[in-house]
Amino acid sequence: MLKKNVGGIDRVLRIVVGLALLAGFFLNTEGAYRWAYLIGIVPLATGLMSSCPLYSILGLSTCPMKKV
């Protein structure tokens, strides 16, 4: 399983942006670059999984730190 590295606000924003882009794909039926809206799958998936592979590569995390 992937390590969680996407925090609350970041996660919500990713899901909203992903859903908005996918909605654009279905609503913009005549667009020449309609397929470009499918990039919304990436932020939607990373938001739902709470894990971003790019964050892992860069060593970033937006999750709150655990209190000791």
N, C-alpha and C positions, 0 to 999 in steps of 0.2 A: 504494500500500500504506500501511496505517496505521502510524504510529510506535509502537514498543513502549514502553509506559509502565507495565506491570504486572510486578512482580518475582516472584521464586520463591515465597515463602510466600504472598503475596497471590494468586498464580495458583493454587496448590494449594487454598487455601481457597475460591476462587470455583468451581473445578471440583467440589469435594466438596459445597458447598452447592447448586450447580445440580443435581447428580445426585441429592442427597437430596430436593430439592423435586420433581423429575420422578418419582422413585420414589413419593413421596407421591401424586402425581396418579394413577399406575397402581394403587396399593394401596388408595386411599381411593375406592372405586367408588360409594359411597352418599352421599358428602358433598354438602351443598348448595352450598358454594363450592369445589368440586373444581377448577374452572377456575383458581382463584387460584394453584394450584401451578405452573401453566405459566410463572409469572414466573421460574422456575428456568432458563428458556432464556437469560435475559439474563446472569446470572453465569457460566453454563456457556460461552456464546459468547465473552464477554470474556476468560475464563480460557484458553480454547483458542487465541484469537487473540493473547493477550498484549497486548491494546490495549483501553483503555477510553475511549470518547468523552467521558464526563463528566470524567475525569482530564485529557483534552486541553483541555477548555473551562476548567477550573479551574487549569490549569498545574501539575498534580501528576504525580509519578512515583514508583513504588516500585521501579524498576529500580536495581541498584547502579551507582554512578558509575564511569565508565571511568578507569583509572589512566593518567596521562600520563607 
